[in-house]
Amino acid sequence: MWFFLSFAKRPDEAPAERAQPFEHPNGFREMTSLRVIMPDHHAFSTAATCANQLKGFEIVQGDEHLLLLEIDHGASGQAHDFRPGLPMIVNW
């Protein structure tokens, strides 16, 4: 299921009176890219195709369900693969 919140903004664009703290205990600053890999090409809806136009977001067809999350452009060169329990790899 896909949905879009036209009124939503990035947290760092919130007015000062509504701003939340951005300090993460491990120093992470920003999610810089998200790639969703799906094996079923029939799952690509119009909404999913439109989502591919967002900077740093991509939905592609692949061999397995997998989420690739990049934080801070992968500057530290570190990664964690959560498979097989969770189909996700995080690079930071």
C-alpha positions as CSV (number, residue, x, y, z in Angstrom):
1,M,0.0,0.0,0.0
2,W,1.3,3.4,-1.0
3,F,0.2,6.8,0.4
4,F,1.3,10.4,0.0
5,L,1.0,13.2,2.6
6,S,1.1,16.4,0.7
7,F,1.3,18.4,3.9
8,A,4.3,16.5,5.3
9,K,7.7,18.1,5.4
10,R,11.2,17.0,6.4
11,P,11.7,17.3,10.2
12,D,14.6,19.8,9.6
13,E,12.2,22.0,7.7
14,A,9.7,22.4,10.6
15,P,9.2,25.8,12.2
16,A,11.3,26.4,15.3
17,E,8.3,26.0,17.6
18,R,7.6,22.5,16.3
19,A,11.2,21.4,15.7
20,Q,12.3,18.1,17.4
21,P,15.9,17.3,18.5
22,F,18.1,15.8,15.8
23,E,20.8,14.3,18.0
24,H,21.1,10.5,17.5
25,P,23.1,8.6,20.1
26,N,25.4,7.1,17.5
27,G,25.9,10.3,15.5
28,F,23.6,9.6,12.5
29,R,22.5,12.7,10.8
30,E,20.4,11.9,7.7
31,M,18.9,9.0,5.7
32,T,20.5,9.7,2.3
33,S,19.1,7.0,0.1
34,L,16.5,4.2,0.2
35,R,16.3,1.4,-2.4
36,V,13.4,-1.1,-2.3
37,I,14.1,-4.3,-4.3
38,M,11.1,-6.5,-5.2
39,P,11.1,-9.7,-7.2
40,D,7.6,-9.2,-8.6
41,H,7.5,-6.7,-11.5
42,H,3.7,-6.8,-11.3
43,A,3.9,-5.0,-8.0
44,F,5.0,-1.8,-9.7
45,S,2.0,0.5,-9.5
46,T,1.6,4.0,-10.8
47,A,2.3,5.3,-7.3
48,A,5.5,3.2,-7.1
49,T,6.6,4.5,-10.5
50,C,6.0,8.1,-9.4
51,A,8.0,7.5,-6.1
52,N,11.0,6.7,-8.2
53,Q,11.2,10.4,-9.1
54,L,12.0,11.3,-5.6
55,K,15.7,12.1,-4.9
56,G,17.4,9.3,-3.0
57,F,14.5,6.9,-3.4
58,E,14.3,4.0,-5.8
59,I,12.2,0.9,-6.4
60,V,13.7,-1.7,-8.6
61,Q,13.1,-5.3,-9.6
62,G,15.5,-7.9,-8.2
63,D,15.9,-11.5,-7.1
64,E,14.6,-11.0,-3.6
65,H,12.7,-8.6,-1.3
66,L,15.4,-6.3,0.1
67,L,15.6,-2.8,1.6
68,L,18.9,-1.0,1.2
69,L,19.1,2.0,3.6
70,E,22.0,4.5,3.4
71,I,22.7,6.9,6.2
72,D,25.0,10.0,5.9
73,H,26.1,8.9,2.3
74,G,27.8,5.8,3.9
75,A,30.6,8.0,5.0
76,S,32.0,5.7,7.7
77,G,32.2,2.7,5.3
78,Q,30.3,0.5,7.8
79,A,27.3,-1.7,7.1
80,H,25.0,-4.2,8.8
81,D,23.1,-7.0,7.0
82,F,20.0,-7.9,9.0
83,R,19.2,-11.0,6.9
84,P,17.8,-13.6,7.2
85,G,15.7,-12.2,10.1
86,L,14.9,-8.9,8.3
87,P,15.5,-8.3,4.5
88,M,17.4,-5.1,5.1
89,I,21.0,-3.8,4.8
90,V,22.0,-0.6,6.3
91,N,25.1,1.4,5.2
92,W,26.4,4.3,7.2
